[in-house]
Amino acid sequence: KDKEEDESKEEDSCSQQNRASRKKNYQQKNSDGKKAGEEGSRQRERGKKAPTKDQKESENKEKKTNKKEKEGDDKQKTDRKNSTTSSSNSSDEESLSEEELAMLMEQVEQKKKLISTMRNKPWRMMKKLSVLREAQAFVEKFEGALGKGKGKKLYAYKMMMAKKWVKFKRDFDNFKTQCIPWEMKIKEVESHFGSSVASYFIFLRWMYGVNLVLFGLIFGLVIIPEILMGMPYGSMPRKTVPRAEQATAMDFSVLWDFEGYIKYSALFYGYYNNQRTIGWLKYRLPMAYFMVGISVFGYSLMVVIRSMARNANESTADGDDDNFIFSWKMFTSWDYLIGNPETADNKFASITTSFKESIVDEQESNKDENIHLRRFLRVLANVLIICCLCGSGYLIYFVVKRSQTFSKMQNVGWYERNEVEIVMSLLGMFCPPLFETIAALENYHPRIGLKWQLGRIFALFLGNLYTFLLALMDDVNEKLAEEDVVKNITHWTLLSHHNSSVGNGSTATPPPLDPADVPRGPCWETTVGIEIVRLTVSDILVTYITILVGDFIRACFVRFMNYCWCWDLEAGFPSYAEFDISGNVLGLIFNQGMIWMGSFYAPGLVGINVLRLLTSMYFQCWAVMSSNVPHARVFKASKSNNFYMGLLLLILFLSLLPVAYTIMSLPPSFDCGPFSGKKRMYEVIQETIELDFPLFVAKIFSYVANPGLIIPAILLMVLAIYYLNAVAEAYQRANAELKKKMQMQREEEKNKRNNKASTNPVLQDLEDLFTPSTKSESHLKEAEDKKIDSPNRTSPVVKQDKAAALGGSPMTGGRGTAFTLPPHMFMTRPPTPHVWAPYPGQPRPRGYPLGPVPGRGRGQPRY
Amino acid sequence: AEAAGAAMGGSGSLLPREALSEYQELTFLSKQEILLAYKRFSELLPKEERENACSARLPESRILTLPELRANPFQHQICRVFSTSVEGDGSMSFEDFLDMLSVFSDTATLDIKSHYAFRIFDFDGDGALDRKDLEKLVNCLTGHGEESRLSTAEMEQLIQNILEESDIDKDGTINLSEFQHIVSRSPDFTSSFKIVL
């Protein structure tokens, strides 16, 4: 109780002091306001002006150190005497008032800063409110007085606009937070399952946002212009269902396979015409198609990298610092978001086990039993898993090959048509549990085990995807060969049709051949698009069915059959399912990879994906809440965030490769798609530059595309990367050095407390160097303190100083260098957010100028 | 103020517009969050006090009925820390409530979060975490079940380890700066020290 009182007294004294200083300012301002026409008032004014300046100085000092404040007050008193005398011979009124204005401006700025940082202060709302009101009143009052003549108006206007801008920004932020969807849903999940499960849904939401943008790009710039302005359906062969397929083109079974009318729609590559411009807008559709295809990748790359960078920035702490295992378990393991008693019980249990485990680990670390057996088992497990991976790869290759022979046959059944998708989905469903079973042999720590498991699933998916692509590529090459033949046939057909009509002797133009009858090529792009779309759809279905059967039906069974069963179903064998975070995240990532890969050949794919993510959000939220139980071991979400992002980036890159390959090195089909008739797809850019831009642009472009320029540019980039890498490494080394220093300091501190005859000879040496005089030690401490700051800064000056301090401190001769550092170096240290003041006596770096704390040696909390 | 009234669906009195903007300035909360907090707060009040929710105080027992705090092992401590009550009974005014939500909000800084975390863990309020505080903290974290409690020897060992790690000045307690140092290094403190209404 009396502690609280003490604190409040302190606050009072502090605020009183502030008030006092402010009162002085008010007076000064008032006198200023009278515009000093008479002699007497000017005199008074001068008398007061100088002290305020000193006061400001002392305020600045206050900011730096609380201790200094007392001194500052004293100094202020002495200075006042000096300044009153010195002000008599000061310059004319103009410059004085200008100086004053600057001062006032600075004060106003300070107040504004205070207002904007008020929320960071651990004060009670009452105090914050009163300080805020005071500061606001101050700003209101003197803002208008600033500037003069025309400048005054401008200044007032600027201030008004600034205020409006702040308000607008706040409103906009409010609006933005209101626009974030599913906040309540995620919160509900969060309170039931903790932050780790919720992190999956946040990831899903993020993915949905990215896909919405991609959807907007593709639909807005490609599909809708094509539908509105392009040639209508049936006007030309590529936009018409061939005569042979027309009878069944509307059957559901055909549509379900994305054949028939869907195949000849704007959802696929083949539908687009190679006309350079369409509609009255002269919209360059082929160009737009190409650019959108590229910008889909560009945008995704940018977004992923930006969010990775943000994640990396946010986690200021490096998680691998294992100095504080126990303390972290103690102080940061509770998840405050948990609002459900059952989850809380689980959390209690998991915290208890982790405590017990870590105690046992500490007591008998490195207890090794039969290491040979374990090694053998691990090797065996890896061999088994590699066998599985190879087997699944071969199976897919085999199935895709078989499907190609099926596709040439008529009257194949449903299973034969969908064999590839079924096999891939089944592999995706059964291999991960198999891996998990095998991983039990290895007996890894759960966290390491999880990493291995993720890596293996990743390898499986990737292997499957790439085998699938390779097999598809074979197919494409076959189709390309086939195309040459068809091309001749088409040409010949059209020619003979023309000839026959001419041969009949009719003078009128021959009736055009019905577009449905024109023989056409296989259009490999559409085939690839259809394959990927079908794979995506079957993946969606399998995911949903797995959730329905594996989670919901199981939960129902366990729940209701428990009344009449021989053993306890809830606690025993089937029990309820847990939410598999890593599996779900990986599924999402792979799905996204397919979307990226397929969106160039099937523009409608992104639409399907948006639908999928939307339904998945509701469906999975429902499934989690209705039929899953919280994890027995709750994993932390924050650590793996960037891990998943890294996987996403890898997948993005890997899905970019095949698309880029096909664009750059395969000839597009001759009778379908926006690039038909060109040798390569990218020629559309050259064409646009040549035809639509003035000549010099083409010239510039040809210069830029010159290898003589590209190679130096690449070289330059490589050099830049090398340089940045070297700099980063240097910083890292400096960081490690500092860490080591800090650890040493700690050790030394410990040893000093425990016993003087310490163990480590190096430390003892250091200690000898530190002891000579208390003064030098405190100086060194300051130097240390500064060094802690330095990684946050990048200026070479600081680095130099640090080097000097590093080099100087251990040597007796070098101590002089430490002393030669200009003292203001320590004073001008900018307040950095997360700096730990290593010595209890030192002020907290971010402290708001608090009142003097006379009797406080230790950094006690200010309540 | 009309908007505020509309957002609250007419339950209880209105939050004045000036107060709303001041609260936005002083907390890490957005307008919607403040209005929601106001709504939840006035819902907890008895009917006759809803008219002047800003000046009313909620007793601790009422606050703990919030689902967000129901399962929290530090619920009493949280109420005590954020309460401005003179009697120290943990009752909260609306401003205390906002203070609490601001500290636990998503956007609050690590500094302020760790400051309040320290005060929550400081059970006896003496400005340092000593052995008694740590023991209480462990008991809170391991739950109330008898079988989940740590044995005396384990407890002793655990506290010994923690002090070894984090008590830099070796005075047998962990003070605020030591605590902030530890917590600022932790990768998941800010993501878990969060309560959202």
Interface residues (C-beta under 8 A of the other chain):
Chain A: K1 K3 I115 M118 R119 N120 K121 P122 R124 M125 M126 K128 L129 L132 R133 R170 D171 D173 N174 T177 Q178 K187 E190 S191 S195 S315 T316 A317 D318 G319 D321 N323 F324 I325 F326 S327 W328 M330 F331 T332 S333 W334 D335 Y336 L337 I338 G339 N340 P341 T343 A344 D345 F348 A349 I351 T352 F355 K356 I359 E362 Q363 K636 A637 S638 K639 R746 E749 K750 R753 N754 P833 H834 W836 A837 P838 P840 R844 R846 R858 G859 Q860 P861 Y863
Chain B: E22 Q24 E25 L26 T27 F28 S30 K31 Q32 E33 P67 E68 L69 R70 A71 N72 P73 F74 T84 G88 E95 D96 L98 D99 S102 F104 T109 L110 D111 I112 H115 Y116 A117 F118 R119 F121 D122 G125 D126 G127 A128 L134 L137 V138 L141 T142 G143 G145 S148 R149 L150 E154 Q157 L158 N161 I162 E165 S166 I168 D169 K170 N175 L176 S177 F179 Q180 H181 I182 V183 S184 R185 S186 P187 D188 F189 S191 S192 F193 K194 I195 V196
